[in-house]
Amino acid sequence: MSEKMPFKKSMVRLEEIVTLLERNEIELEEAIGLFEEGLQLVSSCDSQLKSFENKVEELLKTYQEEPENV
């Protein structure tokens, strides 16, 4: 997973992984691989959420400093 997936696509994939793991119908090796992929997606989503949060804070700060320009 070298490319960073868009947030929504990552969340959809996480839901797929959770569903597959909850069914408990896959081999242990595959389950471990899916679990690892899920952890990477969680980390990526967390990073993206923090980035989004920072952007919103910057926008609010800019708006509060210069409300007539928005």
Backbone as numpy.savetxt, mean C-alpha at the origin, in Angstrom:
# Nx Ny Nz CAx CAy CAz Cx Cy Cz
9.11 -8.34 -7.29 8.27 -7.16 -7.29 9.15 -5.92 -7.29
9.87 -5.68 -8.38 10.80 -4.58 -8.45 10.10 -3.25 -8.71
8.98 -3.26 -9.44 8.24 -2.05 -9.71 7.30 -1.75 -8.56
7.10 -0.46 -8.31 6.16 -0.06 -7.27 4.76 0.00 -7.87
3.87 -0.81 -7.34 2.48 -0.85 -7.83 1.73 0.36 -7.33
0.74 0.82 -8.11 -0.13 1.87 -7.59 -0.83 1.38 -6.32
-1.19 2.30 -5.45 -1.76 1.96 -4.15 -2.99 1.04 -4.30
-3.93 1.44 -5.14 -5.16 0.65 -5.27 -4.88 -0.77 -5.75
-3.98 -0.90 -6.72 -3.63 -2.22 -7.24 -2.96 -3.07 -6.14
-2.14 -2.44 -5.33 -1.50 -3.14 -4.22 -2.53 -3.65 -3.22
-3.52 -2.81 -2.93 -4.56 -3.21 -1.98 -5.39 -4.37 -2.53
-5.69 -4.33 -3.82 -6.44 -5.43 -4.44 -5.64 -6.73 -4.34
-4.35 -6.64 -4.63 -3.49 -7.83 -4.55 -3.42 -8.34 -3.11
-3.33 -7.44 -2.15 -3.32 -7.86 -0.74 -4.60 -8.61 -0.38
-5.72 -8.13 -0.85 -6.99 -8.81 -0.59 -6.98 -10.21 -1.20
-6.42 -10.34 -2.41 -6.32 -11.65 -3.05 -5.47 -12.59 -2.21
-4.34 -12.08 -1.74 -3.42 -12.90 -0.94 -4.09 -13.35 0.35
-4.77 -12.43 1.02 -5.46 -12.77 2.27 -6.50 -13.87 2.01
-7.25 -13.72 0.94 -8.27 -14.72 0.61 -7.64 -16.09 0.37
-6.55 -16.11 -0.40 -5.87 -17.38 -0.67 -5.34 -18.01 0.62
-4.76 -17.20 1.49 -4.21 -17.74 2.74 -5.32 -18.21 3.69
-6.43 -17.48 3.69 -7.54 -17.86 4.58 -8.18 -19.18 4.15
-8.17 -19.46 2.87 -8.77 -20.72 2.38 -7.97 -21.94 2.86
-6.69 -21.74 3.11 -5.83 -22.81 3.62 -5.83 -24.03 2.69
-5.87 -23.76 1.37 -5.89 -24.84 0.39 -4.62 -24.90 -0.46
-3.61 -24.17 -0.08 -2.38 -24.13 -0.87 -1.24 -24.78 -0.10
-0.24 -25.16 -0.84 0.93 -25.78 -0.22 1.67 -24.77 0.66
2.36 -25.28 1.64 3.07 -24.44 2.60 4.07 -23.51 1.90
4.79 -24.03 0.93 5.79 -23.22 0.23 5.15 -22.03 -0.48
4.00 -22.29 -1.12 3.28 -21.21 -1.80 2.74 -20.21 -0.79
2.25 -20.71 0.34 1.73 -19.84 1.39 2.83 -18.91 1.92
4.02 -19.46 2.09 5.15 -18.65 2.57 5.47 -17.56 1.54
5.48 -17.93 0.27 5.75 -16.96 -0.79 4.69 -15.86 -0.84
3.43 -16.25 -0.69 2.35 -15.26 -0.68 2.45 -14.35 0.55
2.79 -14.95 1.68 2.95 -14.16 2.90 4.06 -13.13 2.73
5.16 -13.56 2.14 6.28 -12.64 1.90 5.86 -11.51 0.94
5.15 -11.87 -0.12 4.67 -10.85 -1.06 3.73 -9.88 -0.34
2.89 -10.42 0.51 1.97 -9.57 1.28 2.70 -8.59 2.17
3.75 -9.06 2.83 4.53 -8.16 3.68 5.18 -7.05 2.87
5.66 -7.38 1.68 6.26 -6.36 0.81 5.21 -5.34 0.38
4.02 -5.82 0.06 2.94 -4.92 -0.34 2.51 -4.02 0.81
2.44 -4.57 2.01 2.08 -3.77 3.19 3.11 -2.67 3.39
4.37 -3.02 3.27 5.44 -2.03 3.42 5.32 -0.93 2.36
5.07 -1.33 1.13 4.92 -0.37 0.04 3.71 0.53 0.26
2.59 -0.04 0.66 1.38 0.75 0.91 1.60 1.72 2.06
2.27 1.26 3.10 2.56 2.12 4.24 3.42 3.32 3.81
4.41 3.04 3.01 5.29 4.10 2.50 4.50 5.10 1.65
3.63 4.57 0.78 2.82 5.45 -0.05 1.85 6.28 0.78
1.24 5.67 1.79 0.33 6.42 2.65 1.04 7.55 3.38
2.24 7.28 3.86 3.02 8.32 4.53 3.36 9.44 3.55
3.67 9.08 2.33 3.95 10.08 1.30 2.72 10.92 1.00
1.56 10.27 0.90 0.31 10.99 0.65 0.02 11.94 1.81
0.23 11.43 3.02 -0.02 12.25 4.21 0.88 13.48 4.22
2.15 13.29 3.89 3.08 14.42 3.84 2.65 15.44 2.80
2.19 14.96 1.66 1.75 15.85 0.59 0.54 16.66 1.04
-0.42 16.02 1.71 -1.60 16.71 2.20 -1.19 17.77 3.22
-0.27 17.43 4.11 0.21 18.39 5.10 0.87 19.59 4.43
1.67 19.33 3.39 2.31 20.42 2.64 1.26 21.31 1.99
0.25 20.69 1.38 -0.81 21.46 0.73 -1.58 22.31 1.73
-1.89 21.74 2.89 -2.61 22.49 3.92 -1.76 23.64 4.43
-0.50 23.38 4.64 0.41 24.43 5.11 0.49 25.56 4.09
0.62 25.21 2.82 0.67 26.22 1.75 -0.63 27.00 1.71
-1.74 26.32 1.84 -3.04 26.98 1.81 -3.19 27.93 2.99
-2.76 27.51 4.17 -2.88 28.34 5.35 -1.99 29.57 5.27
-0.86 29.45 4.60 0.07 30.57 4.45 -0.41 31.54 3.39
-1.04 31.03 2.32 -1.46 31.86 1.19 -2.86 31.48 0.73
-3.89 31.72 1.53 -5.24 31.28 1.15 -5.81 31.97 -0.08
-5.35 33.17 -0.39 -5.88 33.88 -1.56 -5.39 33.29 -2.88
-4.34 32.48 -2.86 -3.80 31.91 -4.09 -4.45 30.60 -4.49
-5.31 30.06 -3.66 -5.92 28.77 -3.96 -7.32 28.97 -4.43
